[in-house]
Amino acid sequence: MRPLDLTRRHFLGQMTTGMTGVALSRLLLRDLDAADGTAPRTHFAPKARQVLQIFCPGGASHVDLWEHKPLLEKFHGTPLPGGENDVTFQGKNGNLMRSPWAFTPAGRSGKMFSTLLPHMARHADDIAFVHSMTSRSNTHGPGCIAMNTGFTREGFPSAGSWVSHALGSINENLPTFVSVQDIRGEPPNGKANWGQGFLPARHQAVTLAAHQPLRNLARPASVGADTDKATRDYLQFLNAQHAAAHPGHDELQARVAAYELAAKMQLAAPEVSDLTREPAHIHTLYGTDAADPLKAAYARNCLLSRRLLERGVRYVSLYCASRASNVDGLLNWDAHKTLKADYERHAPIFDQPTAALLTDLKQRGLLDDVLVIWCTEFGRMPTHQEGTAGRDHNPDAFTTWFMGAGVKGGVSHGATDDFGRRAAVDVTTVYDFYATVLHLLGLDHEKLTYYHNGANRRLTDVHGHVIKPILA
């Protein structure tokens, strides 16, 4: 056909056929996107569809929050048997130091909770504790990325990126993986905690925070809806042609996908981050109007996390605290010198908003699909640091917990020794932790692989066993 033979009717017909093909290809690509060329699938029926990861960087003390050790009280002020000459991260340790806070039984299960966490204690019967976790590092940066990626070195995909790669998105207009950042800044080693590593770039988390509201980028009133849609459809058509001309160009495809998602987020993200849409009783529940600005900021992030999950974000990683240093009053869980003062300031920041988030998820029925996991990078010593009233790092023992879809509540798995110095019963690792997370998502951790640099890489490396006693 010569150009002059192209009639208006023929042109419109060709355009309709072409745009229908583009639309169909986009739908197919969306389905194929998650697994990078293979359809998103699970290996078996999943119990959970989404994950909320609550991460407390700084090494939250298991013996002061989650694991009651009566012998610490009995032998307070005496040397740790067999550990009299222990030298840990910051030097020599002193004698055993009891927790400054009492522990009381909570719920029907009678789980012992620190009185530092009265709101969290109300969820005792919903949580499955793992008290025998161990880490491969006693340093914050490597410890944090190990808890997020399974490796102490940077460059490996985060758990959220692996889930994005395996399962893809369950929403149209928001990211698959979101990292909600604390007002105090990034955790140690920053974006390595939520980076995609060697996976395609589109699997890195998008970072959001309630204290950094998104601009309203909605369509200007002067631009009609039909014009806007026609423009976006044509751009999509051009992008598809460009992608077809450059097959296998992953970075290009990732950039196109990022721009397309950004366009969709122009409408969705301002709405999801607009917390004024929530009723007053919800703000009261979370404590978003707390007098402590750090607590209020974290409470708003908790509320933002619920709104993200409610709208189908696959993996939400919520941080409570930032860098591992108590400088400039930016307190976190890294209480080397003044444990009592630090935790009495910081625990209330965490307690009410986190408990409210769990309550809200439960009341809305979201825990039928959402798996909640709580992490820190390591624990604390049962002794005090020599010359201080604080505790040093302890990679040999700490607590994590699970709650929600597929989890048996009101149970505890594993235990440390009598003083909380070392994991002693059913010792677990980060590989076991994520083998369990993936299992609940319907994924076999040994089969979820990605070929990179001559090896089939896994989130769980060459290790890991599912923690079956905590499964419902």
N, C-alpha and C positions, 0 to 999 in steps of 0.2 A: 504494500500500500504506500502510495506517495503521500508526503505530508499534507498536500492540498486536498487529498481524498478523505481526510479525517473529519467526519461530521460531528456536530455537538452531541448527537444521540450516541454515536459510536464511542466518543471520548468518555461520556459519563458511564456507559456500560463497562468499558475497560477499567475505568477508575474503581467502579463498584467491585468488579471481580478482583482487582489488585488489592484493594483495601481489605476485602474479605479474607484474602490469602494472608495478608500481613497480620490481621487480627488472629487468624487461626494459628499462624506460626508463633505469635507471641504467647498464646495460651499454651501451646505445646512446649515452647522454650521455658515457660514458667514452671511447668511440671518437670522438665528435665534439668532445670538449673541447679537444684540442690545437690545432686550427686555428681555434678560435672560430667554429664553425658549419659548417665543412667537414671532411670526414674526413681524419685525418692521412695524409699521403702523401709520397712522394719524387717527384722529377721524373724520375729514372732509377735504375737499380739501384745501391744504396749499397755502398761498400766497408766502411764502419764504421757501427756502431749507437750507440756511446757515445763520449764524449770525456772525457779526463782532461787538464785544463789545469793546468800547474805554473807559478805566477807568482812571480817573484822581484822584488818592488818595491825600488826604490833605485837602479836603473840599473847592472846587473851589467856589468862591464868585458869587452867582447868580446876585447880584445887581451891580457887576462890569463887568460882561461878557454878560449875556443873558437877564436880565429883567430890563428895564428902569424904574426908579422911579423919576419922576420930583419933587415930594415933598421932596425928600432928598436934592435936590439942594435948594429948597425954604426955608427949615427949617434947613439947615446946621448950626451946632453949638448950636442948642437948644436941650433940653431934649426930649427923645422919650416919647410921650404922653402915660401915663400908665406904662411906663417901666423905670421910673427915678431911681429906686433902683434895677434894674435887676442885678443879679449875675449869670454869666454863667461859662463856663468851666474853664477859668483862672482867674475869679474874677469879680469885679465890672466893669460896663461899663460906659463910658463917654457919651457925647452928640451925636446926629446924625452927621454922616459924609458923605458928598456927595461923589460920585465916582470921583476919580481924572481924569477920562477920559470921554469925550463927547460920547453921543450915537447919531447915525445917521440912517435914514431909509435905508433899503437895499432891492433890488429886486422889483418885481412888487407888492409883498405883503406889502411892506413898513415896514417890521419887523425892530424894532429898535435894532441895534447891537452896541456894544462897539467898539470904534475906536482902541481898543487893538487888535481886531481880523479882520483886513481888508480882509484877504484871506478867512476866514470862512464866512464872510458876503456875499460872492458870491454864497453861497449855501442857502441863506435865503428862497428861494422859493421851496427848496427840503426838508426842515426840518419841522418836527412836534414837537414843544416844549411842554413840560409839566412843567408848572411853579408853580405847587402846591404840589410838593413832600414833604414828611415828613419822618423823620428817628426815630427809636426807641432808638438811642444812640447819645450822644454828644462826644463820645470818638473814636479816629481814628480806633483802632483795631476792636472793636465790630461793629463800623459803617461800616467799609469796608466789613467785612464778612456778615453783615446783607444785604448789597446791593448786595452781590454776592450769598448768600445762602438763604436769607429770615429770618435768625436767628442770634441773637447777640452772641450765644455761638458756639464754635468750635464743629466739629463732624457731621455737616450736609452737604449734597451734594451741590456743586456749581451748578449754572444754566447750565453751559456747560456740567457738568456730567449728569444732568437730561436729557438734549437734547441727549447726547450720548446714554444713557440708552433707551430712547424712540425711537430714529430714526436710530441709528447706523451710519456706515460709508458710504460715497459715493465715496470713493477712495480705491485703492488696496494697496498703498505703503506708505501712510502717516497717521499720527494719526487722529482720529475723532475730538479730542479736543486739541488745542494748546494754551498755554499761552506765549505770547511774552513779555519778561521781559525788563524793563528799565535798562539802563547802570548804573543807580544810586543804583540799588539793588531792593530787594523785597518790596512790599507794607506792611503796618502794618498787622501783623498776617500771613504773608507769605503764604505758600501753602494752608492754610485753605481757601483762596480765590478761589482756583481752585481744591481743593481736592474732592474726590468722597464720603467722609463721609461714610455712611453705605451701599452705593451702591457697587457692585462688583468692585474690584481694577482696572479693565481695563478701567473704566470710568474716572479716574483721568487724568488731562491734562498732556501732555508732554510739558516741558518748553524749549523754544528756544529763541535766540536773535541774531541779526545780528552782534553784537560785540563778539560773541562766535562762530566762524565758526566751522562747523562740520568737522571732519577728513574725508578724502576721503578713504572710506573702500571698494572701488570697487574691483571686482575679480582680483587677480594677473594675469599677462599675462601668467604665467607658468601653470595656471589651465584652462583647456578648458571649454567651455560653457556646453558641454554635461556632463562632469564630475561634474561640479558645480551643474547642475540641478539634476543629479542622486543622488548626496549626499543629497541635500535638500529634494528631494522626499522621500528618505529612512528615513531621520530624521522625516519627517512629518508622515510617516507610523508608526514609533516607538512611536511618541507622541500620535497618535490616539489610538494605542494599550494600552499605559499607561493610557490615559484618560478613556478608556473603563473599565480598571481594577480598577479605583478609581472614580466611579460615584458620582456626587454631590460635588466633591472637588473643590470649586470655586477658592481658592487661587492658586491651582496647575494649573487649566485651565487658569487663568489670567496670571500666570508666563509664561506658554507655549505661550500664545497669544502675550505677550510682547516680548519674544525672536523672535517669527516669524515676528512680526512687525519690530523689530530692524534689522532683516536680510533684509527685504524689503527696509527699510530706508537707508541701506548702499548705495544703488544706487540712490534712490529718494531724500533723504534729502540734500546731498551735492549739487545736482543740483538746488533744490528749494532755497537754501540759498546762491547760487553763484550770487550775485548781479552784477557781472561784465558782465553778459549776457544781461543786460538791456542797451538800447541805451543811448547816452549822454543826449538827451533831456528829458528823463525820470528822470535821476539823477538831472538835473537842475530843473525840475518841483518840485521834492520832497525836494531839498536842501541837498542832501547827502554830498555835498562838502562844507557845511557851515563853516565859520570860527569858530563859536562856536561849540566845540566838543560835547556838550550835544545835541544841535539841530541836528548836523550831525548824531549822534547815533540814535536819535529818528526817524529821517527821514529814515534811513536805516531800522529801525524796521517797519515803515509804509510800505515801499516798500516790505519787507519780508512778511508782512501780506497780501498784495495784491497777491503775488505769491502763498501763501498758499491757499487762497480762490480760486484762479484761478485753482488750481490743486485739488480742491474738499475737502479741510478740512471743516468739518461741522461747527465747532464753533471755532473762533479765538478771544482770549481775549488779547487786546493790552493795555499795561500800559504806561502812560505818567507821570512820577515822581515816587518816591518811598516812603521811610519812611517819616512820618509826623514830620519832624524836619529840620529846615534850618541850620544845623550845617555843618561846613567844606565847606560852599558854595554850598552844594547840594540842590539847591532851588527847592521847589515845591509850591503847592497852599496854604500852611498853613501859611498865612501871618498875624501873630499875632502882629508884632511890626512895620514893615515898608512895608505896603501894596504897595505903589507906586513903590518903588525900586524893591521889590520882583517880582511883576507882570510884570513890564517892562523888567525884565530879563527873566522871565519864559514864559510869553504868546507867544513871538516869537518862542520859542522852539516848542510849540504846534501848532501854527496857520498855518504856511505854509505847513509843512509836512502833517498834518491832512487834510487840504483842498485839497492838492494834491492827497492824497489817495482817497478821495471822488470823485474828478474829474476823476481820473484814472478808478475807479470802474464804474462810469457812462459812460465814453467814451467806455469802453469795453463791455458794456451791462450786466455787472455782477450784477447791482442793480435790474435786473429782478428777481434774485434768492436770493440775499443777503439782509438781514435786518441789518441795522447799528443802534446800540444803544450807546448813550453816557451817562456815569454815573460818579458821585462822591458820597462820603458817606454822606455829608450834606452840608449846605450852610454856610454863614457868617452873622454876625450881621450887621444891618444898622448903628449901633453906632461904635465908636472907643473904644478899650480897654482903661480903665483909665490909663493915663500916657503914652500912645503910639499913634502911627499913623497907627495902624493895627486893624483888626477885629477879634473877637472871634468866636468860633463855634456856629452854629445855626442849630439844628436838626429840628426846627419847620417850615423851609421853604428852599427849594432849587429847582434847575432846572435839569431836564434830557431831552433828546430828542431822537427822532426816525427818521430814514430816510431809503428809499429804498423800497424793495418789500412789497407791500400791505399798504404802508403808504401814507397818504394825505399830500403833502408838502405845505409849506407856511401858516401853521396854528399854533395857540397857544391854548393850553388847560389849564384851571385853571389860578389862579393868587394869588399872596400874597396880603397882606393889602397895604395901601398907602405907607408904608415905607419899605416893604419887610421883616418885622419882623416875620410874621406868614402866613402860607397858609390859604387863606380865601375863595376862590372860587373853587369848585370841588376838594376838598382836596384828594390827592392820596397817596398811600403807595407803598412800594416795592412789595407787593402782587398784587396790580393792575398793576404795571409795568410788572411783569413777567407773570401775567395772559394774558396780551396783547402780549408779546413776544411769548408765547406758542400758543396763538390763531393764530398768523400769520404763525406759523409753522404747523398749522393744528391740534393742540392738545388742548383738553379741560383740563384746569388746574385742574378741580375737579376730572377728571378721570385718570390723570397721577399720579399713586400712587405706593408705594413700602412698603410692609409689613415689619416693623422693630420694635422689642421690644414691641409687643403687639398692634401696631397701624398701620393703613395705612397712611404712611407719604406722604406729598406733598411739592413741592417747595413753594407753596403759603399757607402752613399750613392749617388753616380752614377759610381763608379769600380770598379776591381778586375779582375784577370785571374788565372785559375787558374795556379799555379806547376807546370806540367806536367812539367818534368824530374825532379821528386822523386816522381812517382807511379809505383807499381809496375805 
